[in-house]
Amino acid sequence: MPDKLIELRKRKNLTIQNMADAIGIAKSTYASYETGYRQPPIDVLIKIADFFAVSLDTLVNRHHTAAIHLDGANSGDYRVYIDNLELKNDEIKEIIAYVKVKRKLPL
């Protein structure tokens, strides 16, 4: 997990102090998470995940593949984002239609 914290922080060009301020902890405490000296408690993990808009699984490098069946799913069961903007149901339907045409499947 320390590598993921460093990666996410650097991707946003933030300092350790910026991160500590953003989640309301001391700089030394946050630095200890990045070095692996300490493990953040769950409430801090949630703050960090929320700050970077990533899941807790992503934050702790827990990778698993989830299948999402857009055609059969109830529109309230999922959210789809492109460039951090949530797609509307009609946009999702357009994407599904595009993929079906590309694959030569019936609409």
C-alpha positions as CSV (number, residue, x, y, z in Angstrom):
1,M,0.0,0.0,0.0
2,P,2.8,2.6,0.6
3,D,3.6,2.5,-3.1
4,K,0.0,3.2,-4.0
5,L,-0.2,6.2,-1.6
6,I,3.0,7.6,-3.2
7,E,1.7,7.0,-6.7
8,L,-1.7,8.6,-6.1
9,R,-0.1,11.6,-4.3
10,K,2.5,12.2,-7.0
11,R,0.0,11.8,-9.8
12,K,-1.7,14.9,-8.4
13,N,1.6,16.7,-7.7
14,L,0.9,16.9,-4.0
15,T,3.4,17.1,-1.2
16,I,3.2,14.9,1.9
17,Q,2.2,18.1,3.8
18,N,-0.6,18.7,1.3
19,M,-1.9,15.2,1.9
20,A,-1.7,15.4,5.6
21,D,-3.6,18.7,5.5
22,A,-6.2,17.3,3.2
23,I,-7.1,14.4,5.5
24,G,-6.5,16.3,8.8
25,I,-3.5,14.5,10.2
26,A,0.1,15.3,11.1
27,K,2.7,15.3,8.3
28,S,4.8,12.8,10.2
29,T,1.8,10.5,10.5
30,Y,1.1,10.6,6.8
31,A,4.8,10.1,6.0
32,S,4.8,7.0,8.1
33,Y,2.0,5.5,6.0
34,E,4.0,6.1,2.8
35,T,7.1,4.5,4.3
36,G,5.2,1.5,5.6
37,Y,6.2,2.2,9.2
38,R,2.6,2.5,10.2
39,Q,-0.7,1.3,8.8
40,P,-3.5,3.9,8.6
41,P,-6.7,3.1,10.5
42,I,-9.9,2.4,8.5
43,D,-11.3,5.9,9.0
44,V,-8.1,7.4,7.5
45,L,-8.1,4.9,4.6
46,I,-11.6,6.0,3.8
47,K,-10.6,9.7,3.8
48,I,-7.7,8.9,1.5
49,A,-9.8,6.8,-0.8
50,D,-12.5,9.6,-0.9
51,F,-9.8,12.2,-1.6
52,F,-8.5,10.4,-4.6
53,A,-11.9,9.1,-5.7
54,V,-10.7,5.5,-5.6
55,S,-12.1,2.4,-3.9
56,L,-10.6,1.0,-0.8
57,D,-9.7,-2.1,-2.8
58,T,-7.6,0.0,-5.2
59,L,-6.0,1.9,-2.3
60,V,-4.8,-1.3,-0.6
61,N,-3.9,-3.0,-3.9
62,R,-6.6,-5.6,-3.6
63,H,-7.4,-6.5,-7.2
64,H,-10.4,-8.4,-8.3
65,T,-12.5,-8.3,-11.4
66,A,-16.1,-7.4,-11.1
67,A,-18.4,-8.2,-13.9
68,I,-20.9,-5.5,-14.8
69,H,-23.7,-6.4,-17.2
70,L,-24.9,-3.1,-18.4
71,D,-27.7,-4.5,-20.5
72,G,-29.3,-6.4,-17.7
73,A,-28.5,-4.1,-14.8
74,N,-31.0,-1.9,-13.2
75,S,-29.9,1.7,-13.9
76,G,-29.7,2.4,-10.1
77,D,-27.3,-0.5,-9.6
78,Y,-24.2,1.1,-11.0
79,R,-22.5,4.3,-12.0
80,V,-20.3,4.7,-15.0
81,Y,-17.7,7.5,-15.2
82,I,-15.6,8.9,-18.0
83,D,-13.0,11.6,-17.0
84,N,-14.6,11.7,-13.5
85,L,-18.0,12.7,-15.0
86,E,-20.9,10.4,-14.4
87,L,-22.6,9.2,-17.6
88,K,-26.4,9.6,-17.9
89,N,-28.5,6.5,-18.7
90,D,-29.0,7.7,-22.3
91,E,-25.2,8.0,-22.8
92,I,-24.7,4.5,-21.4
93,K,-27.3,3.2,-23.9
94,E,-25.5,4.9,-26.7
95,I,-22.2,3.3,-25.7
96,I,-23.9,-0.1,-25.5
97,A,-25.4,0.4,-29.0
98,Y,-22.0,1.5,-30.4
99,V,-20.4,-1.7,-29.0
100,K,-23.2,-3.9,-30.4
101,V,-22.8,-2.3,-33.9
102,K,-19.0,-2.7,-33.7
103,R,-19.4,-6.3,-32.8
104,K,-22.2,-6.8,-35.4
105,L,-24.7,-7.9,-32.7
106,P,-28.4,-7.3,-32.9
107,L,-29.6,-4.0,-31.3
